[in-house]
Amino acid sequence: MKHLLSLLMILLLNACNNNNYTFNSNLNREAIEDYFKPSEVTVYEGDKEPLGQFELKGLVKGEACQTQQNGVPVTLADARTLARRAAADKNANGLIIKNCVLINEPTPGCFSSAVCIGQAIKTSTNTDN
């Protein structure tokens, strides 16, 4: 009886394996790739400097804005992430942070804001996280 049950289970599993199943999702591939872009960029800040030669790709800025008074306050990490995304958009794999500022005073359109400015760079390797 055990052997018959085992054989039946194997046949059922094999029948499921031979069908061509498709997977449909509401996820947008480009949006997912854009979401993970900042993780491809190494941040060099303070005493941490890139090792070896690198190519300057340009100046980048990340600016985060708290648009609603009761909204979540922005952080320097928000601005740094946006600067990393801007660096990735320039095909850089590194970002040398020059300055980050948290502004707690309201400005037009923002109740608080955070800004990070840096240089997007392309290093030969990105293993010195």
N, C-alpha and C positions, 0 to 999 in steps of 0.2 A: 504494500500500500504506500509506504514511504517513497519508494522508487517511482511509482506512478504519479504521485503528487509532485515530486521533484521534476519529473519529465514534463508534466503539464505546465508547471511554472516556467520552465525554460522555454517551452514552445510559446507561451503567452508573451514572455519578455522579448523573444526573438521576433514575434509578429509586430510588436510595437516598434522595434528597432528598424524594421524595413520600410516604414512609412516616411515620406518626406514631409516633415513638419516645418511650418514657417512661423516666424516670430514677428509680430507687428508691435511697434511701440510708439508712444507719443513723444519720445525723447528725440531731440534734435542733435545730431552728431556734432555739428559746428558749435552749438551752444556748450556742449560738454567739453570739447577741445578748448574753447575760449575760457571756460571756467577753470581749467587746470593749467592754463598758460603761465600764470605767475610762479607755479612750482618749478618751472624749467629755468628760472632765473635765480642765480645766487646773489644774495645781498652782501655787499662789503660796506661795513659801517664802522666808524671809530678806528680802532687799531687794526682791524682786519682788512688786509689788502689783497688784491688778486696776485697769484703767483705767476711768474713768467710774463711773456709778451701778451698784449691784448690790443684789439682794434677798437677805437672809439666809434660808436654808432650814432651818437648825438645826445643832446640834453633831453631829459624826460621829466614829467611832472605827474604826481598823483594827488588829486584833490578830492577829499571826501566832505560831504555837506549834510548837516542835519537840517532837513527841510521843514520838519514840524516841531513845534515847541515841546510837545510831549513825546517826541520820537526818541529813538535810541541815540545817545550822544556819540559823536564820531571819536575815533581813536587814531593815534599815529599809525597803528598797524593797518587800519583801513587805507590810509593815504599811501603807505609803503606798498601795500598789495596792488593798488591802482598804478603806482609807479612801476612796479615789476611787470604788470600787464602791458604798460606802454613800452617798456624795454623789450618785452617779447614780441610786440608788434613791429619792432625795428630789427627783428631777427637777432637779438642779443641774448646771451646766456649769463650775463652778469650785470649788476647795477651797483655803482659806487654812489652811495648816499652822500650828498653834500650838506643838506640841511632839511630838517623836519620841524614844523611849527604847528602847535595846537592853538587855535584862536577861539576863545570862549565868548568873545563879544559878537553880538549879532551883526551880520552884514546883509545887504540886499539878497534875499532868497535863502539865507542860511542863518540858523540860530547859533550854530557853532560849526567850525570847520577845521580840517587838518590838511596840511600841505607838505609834501615831500618832493624835493628836487634832487636829481642826481644825473650821473652820466651812464648811459647805456653802453655796455662794452661787449665785445665778442672775444672770449678767451679760447685758447687752443683746446683746453680740456675743462670740464666742469666738475672735477672730482674733489675739489677742496671746499666742500660745504662746510 
